[in-house]
């Protein structure tokens, strides 16, 4: 008796969720943009985004608590990455080092839509 490969591969609920593909479908990013962005560090990208956001309002971001907001921005980015990189909610929660119920609460808290 010989073993045969299974015809169907396991695909979890997150299999079709990809932030990269979502942004490409919405035509918000291109392959050229991805290649330029891959040459930048995360710190440079965040700094550039802040500079671009403030350039329209005379380089002033008064009233926006940037320092305290970075905590939430980073958490949301990590949640979106985990959803994109893992096949299931359980795997994504494990990647972040939290339990699945906390992971689901955070997804609801940040209002992340799963396509």
KOLLUM-221866 format. One record per residue: residue in one letter; residue number from 0; x, y, z of N, C-alpha, C in turn. Coordinates in steps of 0.02 Angstrom, whole numbers. Layout:
% KOLLUM-221866
ATOM,A,NUM,X,Y,Z,X,Y,Z,X,Y,Z
...
***
This chain:
% KOLLUM-221866
ATOM,X,0,42,-59,0,0,0,0,44,62,0
ATOM,X,1,35,106,-47,74,167,-50,32,226,-28
ATOM,X,2,65,275,-1,32,335,22,23,384,-35
ATOM,X,3,-34,415,-37,-47,466,-88,-57,533,-55
ATOM,X,4,-40,584,-90,-47,652,-64,-121,671,-62
ATOM,X,5,-140,706,-10,-209,729,-5,-223,779,-60
ATOM,X,6,-282,776,-88,-300,822,-142,-316,892,-117
ATOM,X,7,-344,897,-57,-361,962,-30,-312,982,25
ATOM,X,8,-290,1041,21,-245,1068,72,-287,1104,124
ATOM,X,9,-266,1102,187,-303,1137,240,-298,1212,230
ATOM,X,10,-355,1244,229,-357,1317,223,-402,1342,279
ATOM,X,11,-373,1382,323,-411,1409,379,-453,1469,358
ATOM,X,12,-487,1498,407,-531,1555,394,-492,1616,368
ATOM,X,13,-430,1622,388,-390,1680,368,-353,1670,302
ATOM,X,14,-364,1614,269,-325,1598,210,-329,1652,156
ATOM,X,15,-388,1681,147,-396,1730,94,-385,1802,117
ATOM,X,16,-369,1812,181,-357,1880,206,-284,1897,195
ATOM,X,17,-272,1948,156,-204,1973,146,-209,2048,138
ATOM,X,18,-178,2085,183,-180,2158,179,-148,2182,114
ATOM,X,19,-95,2149,95,-60,2167,33,-106,2160,-28
ATOM,X,20,-140,2103,-32,-186,2091,-88,-246,2138,-86
ATOM,X,21,-269,2153,-26,-325,2199,-18,-307,2268,-45
ATOM,X,22,-248,2293,-27,-226,2358,-50,-213,2358,-125
ATOM,X,23,-190,2302,-151,-180,2298,-224,-247,2298,-261
ATOM,X,24,-297,2262,-235,-363,2262,-265,-393,2332,-266
ATOM,X,25,-381,2370,-213,-407,2438,-208,-364,2487,-248
ATOM,X,26,-311,2461,-279,-264,2501,-319,-232,2557,-278
ATOM,X,27,-217,2541,-215,-183,2589,-171,-108,2577,-170
ATOM,X,28,-85,2518,-192,-14,2504,-196,1,2468,-262
ATOM,X,29,64,2472,-284,87,2438,-345,149,2399,-328
ATOM,X,30,172,2359,-376,234,2321,-366,294,2368,-357
ATOM,X,31,294,2424,-393,349,2472,-387,350,2502,-317
ATOM,X,32,291,2518,-292,287,2545,-224,313,2496,-173
ATOM,X,33,296,2432,-182,320,2380,-136,396,2374,-137
ATOM,X,34,426,2379,-196,499,2373,-200,533,2433,-167
ATOM,X,35,505,2492,-175,534,2551,-143,526,2546,-67
ATOM,X,36,467,2525,-46,453,2521,26,495,2468,60
ATOM,X,37,512,2415,25,552,2362,55,624,2385,70
ATOM,X,38,645,2438,37,713,2464,50,715,2511,110
ATOM,X,39,657,2530,137,654,2576,194,645,2537,259
ATOM,X,40,670,2565,314,659,2535,380,590,2556,405
ATOM,X,41,565,2520,454,500,2536,483,500,2606,513
ATOM,X,42,554,2625,545,560,2691,575,557,2746,521
ATOM,X,43,590,2734,464,588,2782,409,518,2789,380
ATOM,X,44,484,2734,375,416,2735,347,369,2774,393
ATOM,X,45,373,2761,458,330,2797,505,347,2872,505
ATOM,X,46,411,2889,506,431,2959,504,408,2993,441
ATOM,X,47,415,2959,384,393,2988,320,317,2998,319
ATOM,X,48,281,2951,345,208,2956,347,187,3016,391
ATOM,X,49,219,3025,448,203,3082,491,221,3148,456
ATOM,X,50,278,3149,422,299,3210,387,250,3227,331
ATOM,X,51,229,3177,293,181,3189,239,114,3213,266
ATOM,X,52,92,3183,322,28,3203,351,30,3275,376
ATOM,X,53,87,3296,403,91,3363,431,108,3416,378
ATOM,X,54,132,3396,320,151,3445,269,91,3484,243
ATOM,X,55,32,3455,244,-27,3489,220,-54,3541,270
ATOM,X,56,-34,3535,332,-58,3581,383,-1,3621,414
ATOM,X,57,45,3642,371,100,3686,391,147,3653,442
ATOM,X,58,159,3588,435,204,3549,478,186,3553,552
ATOM,X,59,122,3557,566,99,3559,636,46,3505,645
ATOM,X,60,55,3465,695,5,3415,712,-21,3428,783
ATOM,X,61,-39,3491,796,-63,3510,862,-128,3474,878
ATOM,X,62,-135,3452,939,-196,3420,960,-199,3345,947
ATOM,X,63,-150,3319,910,-148,3247,896,-96,3216,942
ATOM,X,64,-117,3173,987,-71,3143,1035,-29,3087,1002
ATOM,X,65,21,3106,965,61,3058,926,93,3006,972
ATOM,X,66,124,3030,1025,162,2984,1069,117,2930,1099
ATOM,X,67,59,2949,1123,15,2899,1154,-23,2858,1101
ATOM,X,68,-30,2884,1041,-65,2848,988,-23,2794,956
ATOM,X,69,43,2799,961,87,2750,928,75,2679,956
ATOM,X,70,59,2675,1019,45,2611,1051,-12,2575,1013
ATOM,X,71,-66,2610,1000,-124,2581,967,-111,2568,893
ATOM,X,72,-75,2613,861,-59,2604,790,-17,2541,780
ATOM,X,73,32,2531,823,75,2472,818,36,2408,833
ATOM,X,74,-9,2410,881,-49,2351,896,-94,2332,838
ATOM,X,75,-126,2381,807,-169,2367,750,-129,2339,692
ATOM,X,76,-70,2366,681,-27,2341,627,-6,2268,641
ATOM,X,77,9,2252,703,28,2183,720,-31,2135,711
ATOM,X,78,-91,2157,729,-151,2115,719,-161,2101,644
ATOM,X,79,-156,2153,603,-166,2144,531,-112,2099,501
ATOM,X,80,-50,2105,526,3,2061,501,-11,1989,520
ATOM,X,81,-31,1977,583,-44,1909,606,-100,1877,566
ATOM,X,82,-152,1915,551,-208,1889,511,-184,1871,441
ATOM,X,83,-140,1912,414,-116,1902,346,-67,1843,342
ATOM,X,84,-28,1833,394,25,1783,393,3,1713,415
ATOM,X,85,-52,1708,451,-73,1644,479,-138,1619,447
ATOM,X,86,-148,1553,451,-206,1522,420,-269,1526,464
ATOM,X,87,-260,1530,529,-319,1529,573,-310,1581,628
ATOM,X,88,-365,1596,661,-364,1642,717,-319,1616,773
ATOM,X,89,-322,1551,784,-283,1520,837,-208,1529,822
ATOM,X,90,-188,1517,760,-118,1526,741,-96,1599,748
ATOM,X,91,-140,1644,728,-124,1716,732,-116,1737,804
ATOM,X,92,-160,1714,847,-156,1730,918,-91,1702,948
ATOM,X,93,-74,1642,929,-13,1610,952,49,1649,929
ATOM,X,94,48,1673,868,103,1713,842,115,1775,884
ATOM,X,95,60,1806,906,65,1867,946,76,1853,1021
ATOM,X,96,68,1790,1041,79,1772,1111,20,1788,1156
ATOM,X,97,-40,1788,1128,-100,1799,1167,-148,1742,1154
ATOM,X,98,-199,1735,1197,-247,1681,1185,-299,1703,1133
ATOM,X,99,-335,1655,1107,-380,1667,1051,-437,1714,1068
ATOM,X,100,-464,1710,1129,-519,1754,1148,-496,1827,1152
ATOM,X,101,-435,1838,1178,-408,1907,1179,-395,1932,1108
ATOM,X,102,-373,1888,1065,-360,1906,996,-425,1929,962
ATOM,X,103,-478,1891,972,-542,1909,943,-568,1975,971
ATOM,X,104,-558,1987,1036,-578,2050,1066,-541,2109,1035
ATOM,X,105,-477,2100,1023,-437,2153,993,-458,2167,921
ATOM,X,106,-477,2115,884,-502,2125,816,-566,2166,816
ATOM,X,107,-611,2151,864,-672,2190,870,-657,2262,892
ATOM,X,108,-610,2268,938,-592,2334,965,-565,2380,910
ATOM,X,109,-524,2353,866,-495,2393,812,-537,2392,749
ATOM,X,110,-594,2358,752,-642,2355,696,-608,2333,631
ATOM,X,111,-572,2277,635,-537,2249,577,-585,2204,540
ATOM,X,112,-596,2218,477,-641,2179,436,-604,2123,401
ATOM,X,113,-630,2062,407,-601,2004,373,-638,1993,308
ATOM,X,114,-603,1998,253,-635,1990,187,-642,1918,169
***
